[in-house]
Amino acid sequence: IGYYDMHVQGDFIEWNITMQEADEYPISFRYASASKYGGGNSPLKLSVNGEVISSAYPFIYTDSWSMYKYSDMIDVTLNSGSNTIRLELAEDHSGPNIDHLRVGKPPAVVMKTNGWARTV
């Protein structure tokens, strides 16, 4: 459907997700960033269920606003039932464009001979 543009300090995006079991899960975010602020890093504050997990979760420069990649995975504890995951632009700079949240490990990746990744 699109992306969310983290544009000014205080902007945030929030997901409400339901989990069957309480456990530790890896999460990551699909994003694009052409901002070279801070040496090419546009960090966001990451919170889960109101607890700050990282005050500066990194979103590294992706070369253009139309080139998307996934952020590094980070393990978070999610409750059985409802959970809230929030990214917030805590500093006064332009942030990344956030496309979606991924919960769980990504699929296996096979490198093709042309160098492009392909999921299997």
C-alpha angles and dihedrals in degrees: 000000000000141000139285116244111219095208113152137025110281095030111136143174122206134193126199109204134175121221127195094214135028108241145119112284132182114237134184138169132233108227148151127219131178092170116117091192113140094011093310099314121115102184123198131197110252119204131178119196090344095308118116107235095177128005089198110028104177125244105182125207111275098192097252144018089253097051110089129192138160123264119236112284117254125191115236133176113242126191127231104263124009123016133175121214117188136184117194133185098231098172131063100257139089112278135204128286105253115213104175149328120252119202116195135018119315121246120269115281126218119195112227121213091258090061098249118127119240124191120227 
